[in-house]
Amino acid sequence: MEVKKYSSYAEIEKDLEILKLQKEINYQKLVLSFQKTKESITPENVLGGIFSSFKDYISNSYGSILPSILPFIINWFLNKKRGN
């Protein structure tokens, strides 16, 4: 980082004001981010996210699950009809 050389107090005051505003902006962004996070971590949203993920997993893997389970279901029905 290069050291900045000032020629007047006005330049120093201007840079200090800019830094103060940047600090306030960053603080407000942090507060807003915290509020959004706090609002998103409700029991409804957490459970909804879990169920949504589970639903997506099941729907995306439906094509691979059905062929692997189908023989077991068929055997179960056949054994049930025979009385075994």
ABEGO torsion letter per residue (X at the ends): XBBBBBABAAAAAAAAAAAAAAAAAAAAAAAAAAAAAAAABBAAAAAAAAAAAAAAAAAAAAAAAAAAAAAAAAAAAAAAAAGX
